[in-house]
Amino acid sequence: MLHLTSPRLPRVMAFMLALAAAPVFLLAPSTPVRSEAASIAAAIDVAVESGRTRFTIALSRPVAPRVAYMERPDRVIIELPEVTFRLPAEIGRRREGLVSSFRYGLFGPARSRIVIDLAQPASVSRLDTEKDPRSGTAKLVVELTRTEREPFRRAVAESAPILRPPVVETVLAEPEDRRPVIMLDPGHGGVDPGATASAGMFEKDIVFSFAQKLQKKLEATGRYRVLMTRNRDVFIPLGDRVRLARSARADLFVSIHADSISGGAEVRGLTVYTGSERASDADSALLADRENQADTAAGVESTDNLGEEVAGILQDLTSRETRVFSHGFAKRLVHELDTVARLNKNPHREAGFRVLRAYDVPSVLVELGYLSSRKDFDLLISDEWRDRATDAMTSAVDLFFAPRFAQGGTAAVSP
């Protein structure tokens, strides 16, 4: 935990202030904007009493909650209208009673969600709102009681209508704009925070800030139309990230992440991944497995058939050419970043990331570094380093599309 005496505190605070003040880039004009009337969650308290666990949320005004359940792992989902969470970064990590851990965030247009990981099957035995008539504030009380497996499974089955995934509005291609389309994908978001740094900062915020800076650099060239899979701190399912790229007819998809390893503070370095059904090494396979659980972390069951779609077209010319272009861009990225970043010992790797499964869009996933490494973390919140890294990535993009520009902007397949 970062203490007030830490010399890094001003840098962390400066980074967070810059992130809060950064402009919002809309994926489409119709993308919903946060409502100013959203209730504010100012505190969450977990108390254990007589075998029951009471989960209390302090709100600026009452909201109408709904409760759902999920298995494998066991979870209670609290569905809410849009809520602004102003909570300490470290909250939700400690086990208390039936609550193993919990996380929270924006889940979609006008929807928020709290996901409670259960230490054992439990049901909500009490759900009510206590309103203060003088201040208008409210406390939402969710009481959990131990239950058996079969009743829990029945509750899970009844929860399906509540657990529908958010509707993500797609962006259609613009035929009159012949510039290459680049889709940037800041990893995680909303109820899915991703990895957590020792200073309490979330991966979702760090990579979003980096993606915004990269978007500005690419747009400043005037050569590209640059879109983002998410324009604020909101959850986007993995399959929808792929569909967003395909609907916009993206010529390049770049997913941006920053991993963390428990007990691995000495492990550091940037890595570029391309998609493959067979991982290049065991560490890459484990990382892909963790990243592929993002939907589960947000309380979403995967319903897309991307794996089946890709498996059926692996011999198709487009799929094979796309993999060649993905590898080509990955090599350019590694080469350009070599002078500005500490690279992993094997900087270009392969693994079965679900977010890289668009068969007709060259795609890479960039792990900028490890939040578990103090050296990497210091770089990731450094304006100077992010400027140099985004400059290098912009150069890699320019080199990737150079053949298209040399042919007057036309090519059968990207680039």
Wavefront OBJ file of the C-alpha trace (Angstrom):
o trace
v 0.000 0.000 0.000
v 1.279 3.466 -0.832
v 1.810 5.605 2.255
v 1.545 9.368 2.480
v 5.284 9.614 2.980
v 6.035 7.855 -0.305
v 8.056 9.991 -2.763
v 5.934 8.521 -5.554
v 2.684 9.931 -4.172
v 2.818 13.249 -6.117
v 3.342 11.346 -9.376
v 0.435 8.997 -8.667
v -1.811 11.919 -7.720
v -0.764 13.862 -10.812
v -1.564 10.857 -13.007
v -5.009 10.410 -11.445
v -5.807 14.120 -11.769
v -4.763 14.055 -15.415
v -6.936 11.000 -16.007
v -9.942 12.671 -14.396
v -9.456 15.830 -16.452
v -8.861 14.025 -19.751
v -11.404 14.664 -22.492
v -13.928 11.946 -23.290
v -13.691 10.487 -26.802
v -16.993 9.157 -28.061
v -17.059 5.942 -30.054
v -20.192 7.178 -31.794
v -22.382 10.269 -31.499
v -25.136 8.149 -29.990
v -22.948 6.739 -27.212
v -24.712 7.476 -23.892
v -23.147 10.126 -21.670
v -23.132 9.698 -17.904
v -26.186 11.156 -16.255
v -25.521 13.979 -13.809
v -28.410 12.632 -11.738
v -26.662 9.312 -11.079
v -26.652 8.290 -7.430
v -23.254 8.345 -5.707
v -22.001 5.360 -3.702
v -19.884 6.942 -0.959
v -19.149 3.871 1.188
v -19.622 0.113 1.399
v -19.587 -1.692 4.722
v -19.463 -5.454 5.259
v -20.429 -6.805 8.691
v -20.756 -10.364 9.990
v -23.352 -11.161 12.632
v -24.918 -14.451 13.786
v -23.749 -16.348 10.700
v -25.115 -13.715 8.331
v -23.180 -11.198 6.308
v -24.650 -7.725 5.894
v -23.532 -5.728 2.850
v -24.479 -2.035 3.229
v -24.047 0.621 0.527
v -24.277 4.331 1.418
v -25.919 6.226 -1.461
v -26.628 9.880 -2.179
v -30.184 8.910 -3.108
v -32.221 5.682 -3.240
v -31.953 3.294 -6.176
v -33.978 0.268 -7.259
v -31.775 -2.862 -7.005
v -32.206 -6.304 -8.487
v -30.407 -9.452 -7.366
v -29.125 -12.355 -9.430
v -26.903 -15.378 -8.847
v -24.143 -17.117 -10.802
v -22.194 -20.350 -10.405
v -18.626 -21.393 -11.189
v -17.558 -19.393 -9.263
v -20.446 -18.664 -6.904
v -21.471 -15.011 -7.040
v -24.265 -12.663 -6.063
v -24.869 -9.884 -8.590
v -26.485 -6.627 -7.494
v -27.893 -4.863 -10.554
v -28.343 -1.097 -10.172
v -29.187 1.891 -12.329
v -26.162 4.020 -13.122
v -24.176 4.750 -9.963
v -21.018 6.818 -9.528
v -18.706 4.881 -7.195
v -16.463 7.061 -5.031
v -14.786 4.391 -2.961
v -11.232 3.643 -1.781
v -9.285 1.672 -4.385
v -8.414 -1.101 -1.929
v -12.014 -1.810 -0.921
v -13.448 -5.246 -1.649
v -10.285 -7.333 -1.475
v -10.655 -8.761 2.042
v -12.749 -11.796 2.913
v -15.483 -11.124 5.460
v -18.020 -13.799 6.340
v -19.768 -15.084 3.223
v -18.129 -12.390 1.081
v -14.838 -13.559 -0.402
v -14.322 -10.295 -2.330
v -16.333 -7.846 -4.392
v -15.954 -5.365 -7.230
v -18.138 -2.699 -8.768
v -18.488 -0.361 -11.715
v -20.427 0.778 -14.743
v -21.840 -2.207 -16.630
v -23.472 -0.580 -19.635
v -25.690 2.331 -20.661
v -27.449 3.509 -17.468
v -26.466 0.279 -15.671
v -24.075 -0.413 -12.816
v -23.253 -3.639 -11.080
v -21.707 -4.966 -7.884
v -20.308 -8.487 -8.159
v -19.897 -10.302 -4.838
v -17.695 -13.403 -4.883
v -19.042 -15.867 -2.327
v -16.983 -17.974 0.038
v -19.833 -20.536 -0.118
v -23.356 -20.671 -1.582
v -25.568 -17.960 -0.113
v -28.917 -16.317 -0.751
v -30.109 -12.770 -0.212
v -32.368 -12.997 2.834
v -32.898 -9.248 3.079
v -32.903 -6.506 0.465
v -34.205 -3.097 1.407
v -33.454 0.604 1.291
v -33.317 2.809 4.375
v -33.899 6.442 3.377
v -33.055 9.461 5.485
v -36.036 11.832 4.985
v -34.013 14.902 6.006
v -30.958 14.508 3.762
v -32.457 12.349 1.028
v -29.527 9.929 1.302
v -30.097 6.201 1.578
v -28.541 2.926 2.688
v -29.043 -0.163 0.570
v -28.863 -3.251 2.772
v -28.141 -6.667 1.249
v -28.103 -9.480 3.811
v -26.567 -12.810 2.832
v -27.444 -16.137 4.451
v -25.789 -19.506 3.903
v -27.769 -21.858 1.665
v -27.386 -25.332 0.175
v -26.159 -26.062 -3.330
v -29.469 -27.115 -4.882
v -31.473 -24.039 -3.800
v -28.557 -21.908 -4.983
v -28.619 -23.601 -8.387
v -32.347 -22.971 -8.705
v -31.725 -19.293 -7.948
v -29.020 -19.226 -10.629
v -31.428 -20.681 -13.197
v -34.047 -18.051 -12.340
v -31.509 -15.228 -12.698
v -30.970 -15.523 -16.459
v -33.378 -12.692 -17.466
v -31.632 -10.257 -15.116
v -28.128 -11.135 -16.266
v -28.482 -10.136 -19.891
v -25.231 -8.552 -21.122
v -25.151 -4.845 -21.947
v -26.059 -3.765 -25.464
v -22.960 -2.299 -27.090
v -23.711 0.044 -29.958
v -21.580 -0.693 -32.993
v -19.968 1.800 -35.343
v -20.445 1.243 -39.046
v -17.739 1.855 -41.595
v -17.732 5.187 -43.423
v -17.285 4.386 -47.154
v -16.451 7.988 -48.043
v -13.507 8.008 -45.614
v -10.768 5.921 -47.226
v -8.278 6.341 -44.397
v -7.274 3.158 -42.537
v -9.451 2.524 -39.484
v -7.626 1.712 -36.246
v -9.567 0.309 -33.291
v -7.852 0.834 -29.933
v -9.055 -1.436 -27.144
v -8.271 -0.285 -23.585
v -8.528 -3.509 -21.597
v -11.080 -4.171 -18.856
v -13.319 -1.318 -17.607
v -16.286 -0.669 -15.357
v -17.050 -3.576 -13.061
v -13.927 -5.369 -14.376
v -10.914 -3.459 -12.956
v -8.211 -5.774 -14.280
v -4.943 -5.935 -12.350
v -4.211 -3.680 -9.377
v -0.949 -1.855 -8.668
v 0.533 -1.654 -5.189
v -0.383 2.048 -5.172
v -4.046 1.049 -5.461
v -4.480 2.061 -9.104
v -6.387 -0.175 -11.499
v -5.202 -1.523 -14.832
v -8.417 -0.301 -16.487
v -7.554 3.334 -15.686
v -3.875 3.147 -16.636
v -4.481 1.550 -20.036
v -7.409 3.865 -20.804
v -5.212 6.912 -20.234
v -2.503 5.390 -22.439
v -5.016 4.595 -25.205
v -6.329 8.171 -25.150
v -2.797 9.494 -25.629
v -2.151 7.032 -28.462
v -5.433 8.014 -30.108
v -4.396 11.679 -30.076
v -1.000 10.866 -31.604
v -2.517 8.800 -34.404
v -5.255 11.324 -35.157
v -2.698 14.147 -35.252
v -1.103 12.541 -38.322
v -4.364 13.000 -40.250
v -3.798 9.611 -41.882
v -6.105 7.455 -39.771
v -9.627 7.203 -38.416
v -9.120 6.109 -34.810
v -11.871 4.544 -32.679
v -11.954 3.128 -29.158
v -13.892 0.106 -27.932
v -14.753 2.078 -24.801
v -14.765 5.823 -24.307
v -14.997 5.841 -20.505
v -14.837 3.544 -17.492
v -17.461 1.050 -18.671
v -17.544 -2.721 -19.094
v -17.437 -4.099 -22.655
v -17.740 -7.900 -23.159
v -14.824 -9.531 -24.977
v -16.933 -10.688 -27.893
v -18.345 -7.190 -28.360
v -14.833 -5.745 -28.577
v -14.227 -8.008 -31.565
v -17.595 -7.171 -33.105
v -16.927 -3.444 -32.723
v -13.725 -3.804 -34.744
v -15.416 -5.852 -37.447
v -18.491 -3.625 -37.763
v -16.241 -0.599 -38.256
v -14.213 -2.591 -40.801
v -11.092 -1.860 -38.816
v -7.776 -2.311 -40.598
v -5.928 -2.802 -37.306
v -6.981 -3.747 -33.763
v -4.688 -2.951 -30.816
v -5.711 -4.192 -27.361
v -3.814 -2.499 -24.524
v -3.197 -4.094 -21.121
v -0.853 -4.043 -18.117
v -0.509 -7.346 -16.283
v 0.371 -8.131 -12.679
v 2.044 -11.179 -11.155
v 1.573 -12.149 -7.530
v 4.951 -12.352 -5.816
v 6.758 -11.425 -9.038
v 7.973 -7.883 -8.347
v 11.206 -8.589 -10.232
v 9.371 -9.629 -13.413
v 8.956 -6.725 -15.822
v 8.909 -5.726 -19.462
v 6.628 -5.037 -22.426
v 5.253 -7.914 -24.526
v 3.323 -7.998 -27.814
v 0.942 -10.915 -28.368
v -0.725 -12.236 -31.491
v -3.608 -14.704 -31.508
v -3.086 -18.426 -31.836
v -5.013 -21.508 -30.788
v -1.753 -22.871 -29.402
v 0.228 -20.677 -27.015
v 3.926 -20.115 -27.686
v 4.751 -20.884 -24.042
v 3.146 -21.776 -20.718
v 3.245 -18.225 -19.328
v 1.413 -16.878 -22.385
v -1.231 -19.584 -22.038
v -1.803 -18.634 -18.392
v -2.031 -14.956 -19.242
v -4.546 -15.587 -22.033
v -6.608 -17.699 -19.652
v -6.668 -14.850 -17.108
v -7.601 -12.243 -19.699
v -10.280 -14.515 -21.151
v -11.982 -14.541 -17.723
v -12.779 -10.815 -17.947
v -16.446 -11.487 -18.739
v -16.704 -13.865 -15.792
v -15.229 -11.226 -13.478
v -17.991 -8.850 -14.544
v -20.724 -11.433 -14.024
v -21.320 -12.279 -17.685
v -21.567 -15.748 -19.152
v -19.939 -15.932 -22.576
v -22.472 -16.603 -25.324
v -20.453 -15.716 -28.424
v -19.280 -18.419 -30.813
v -16.076 -16.734 -31.916
v -14.063 -19.874 -31.281
v -16.343 -21.983 -33.475
v -16.392 -19.323 -36.180
v -12.623 -19.125 -36.310
v -12.153 -22.889 -36.098
v -14.288 -23.295 -39.206
v -12.355 -20.836 -41.345
v -8.737 -21.390 -40.316
v -7.897 -22.542 -43.846
v -9.568 -19.576 -45.453
v -7.257 -17.216 -47.320
v -8.461 -14.150 -45.430
v -7.773 -15.753 -42.069
v -4.272 -16.813 -43.079
v -3.425 -13.427 -44.564
v -4.752 -11.694 -41.457
v -2.428 -13.747 -39.252
v 0.508 -12.804 -41.469
v -0.355 -9.114 -41.137
v -0.827 -9.474 -37.368
v 2.642 -10.986 -37.053
v 4.097 -8.302 -39.295
v 2.674 -5.509 -37.179
v 3.780 -7.218 -33.960
v 7.363 -7.325 -35.249
v 7.239 -3.644 -36.176
v 5.913 -2.788 -32.726
v 8.683 -4.721 -31.002
v 11.315 -3.059 -33.175
v 10.038 0.479 -32.605
v 9.467 -0.002 -28.860
v 12.880 -1.567 -28.292
v 14.495 1.861 -27.925
v 11.941 3.294 -25.470
v 10.744 0.370 -23.360
v 12.154 -2.499 -21.366
v 11.053 -5.508 -23.398
v 10.265 -8.948 -22.066
v 12.958 -11.547 -22.734
v 10.683 -12.954 -25.441
v 8.808 -9.807 -26.560
v 6.619 -11.354 -29.295
v 4.469 -14.246 -28.126
v 1.300 -16.067 -29.121
v -1.725 -17.258 -27.178
v -5.456 -17.848 -27.542
v -6.784 -14.462 -26.487
v -10.503 -14.215 -27.201
v -10.163 -10.519 -27.971
v -7.820 -11.317 -30.895
v -10.250 -13.585 -32.754
v -11.428 -11.290 -35.539
v -10.450 -13.412 -38.540
v -10.443 -10.444 -40.937
v -8.802 -7.743 -38.759
v -5.042 -7.815 -38.027
v -4.915 -7.811 -34.226
v -2.349 -7.588 -31.446
v -2.488 -7.359 -27.675
v 0.169 -5.177 -26.030
v 1.059 -5.768 -22.380
v 2.731 -2.458 -21.543
v 4.389 -3.852 -18.440
v 3.697 -5.363 -15.037
v 1.857 -3.390 -12.364
v 3.482 -5.710 -9.840
v 6.866 -4.215 -10.821
v 7.608 -0.851 -9.209
v 9.881 0.101 -12.124
v 7.235 -0.737 -14.730
v 4.526 1.029 -12.737
v 6.606 4.189 -12.450
v 7.032 4.204 -16.228
v 3.339 3.586 -16.871
v 2.311 6.705 -14.929
v 5.152 8.801 -16.364
v 4.055 11.381 -18.954
v 7.530 11.324 -20.494
v 7.555 7.553 -20.951
v 4.001 7.437 -22.298
v 4.874 10.149 -24.813
v 7.872 8.160 -26.033
v 5.970 4.872 -26.106
v 3.010 6.290 -28.033
v 5.411 7.978 -30.471
v 7.054 4.587 -31.067
v 3.689 2.877 -31.562
v 2.611 5.595 -33.999
v 5.811 4.987 -35.981
v 5.034 1.254 -36.045
v 1.538 1.988 -37.376
v 2.993 4.269 -40.081
v 5.403 1.541 -41.178
v 2.611 -1.034 -41.196
v 0.428 1.041 -43.511
v 3.298 2.341 -45.678
v 2.569 -0.231 -48.464
v -1.060 0.948 -48.667
v -0.069 4.606 -48.841
v 2.532 3.772 -51.496
v -0.253 2.225 -53.604
v -2.400 5.337 -53.297
v -4.437 4.006 -50.364
v -5.621 0.777 -51.954
v -4.790 -2.794 -51.080
v -6.707 -6.051 -51.387
v -6.211 -6.854 -47.725
v -4.820 -4.731 -44.904
v -2.516 -2.985 -44.749
l 1 2 3 4 5 6 7 8 9 10 11 12 13 14 15 16 17 18 19 20 21 22 23 24 25 26 27 28 29 30 31 32 33 34 35 36 37 38 39 40 41 42 43 44 45 46 47 48 49 50 51 52 53 54 55 56 57 58 59 60 61 62 63 64 65 66 67 68 69 70 71 72 73 74 75 76 77 78 79 80 81 82 83 84 85 86 87 88 89 90 91 92 93 94 95 96 97 98 99 100 101 102 103 104 105 106 107 108 109 110 111 112 113 114 115 116 117 118 119 120 121 122 123 124 125 126 127 128 129 130 131 132 133 134 135 136 137 138 139 140 141 142 143 144 145 146 147 148 149 150 151 152 153 154 155 156 157 158 159 160 161 162 163 164 165 166 167 168 169 170 171 172 173 174 175 176 177 178 179 180 181 182 183 184 185 186 187 188 189 190 191 192 193 194 195 196 197 198 199 200 201 202 203 204 205 206 207 208 209 210 211 212 213 214 215 216 217 218 219 220 221 222 223 224 225 226 227 228 229 230 231 232 233 234 235 236 237 238 239 240 241 242 243 244 245 246 247 248 249 250 251 252 253 254 255 256 257 258 259 260 261 262 263 264 265 266 267 268 269 270 271 272 273 274 275 276 277 278 279 280 281 282 283 284 285 286 287 288 289 290 291 292 293 294 295 296 297 298 299 300 301 302 303 304 305 306 307 308 309 310 311 312 313 314 315 316 317 318 319 320 321 322 323 324 325 326 327 328 329 330 331 332 333 334 335 336 337 338 339 340 341 342 343 344 345 346 347 348 349 350 351 352 353 354 355 356 357 358 359 360 361 362 363 364 365 366 367 368 369 370 371 372 373 374 375 376 377 378 379 380 381 382 383 384 385 386 387 388 389 390 391 392 393 394 395 396 397 398 399 400 401 402 403 404 405 406 407 408 409 410 411 412 413 414 415
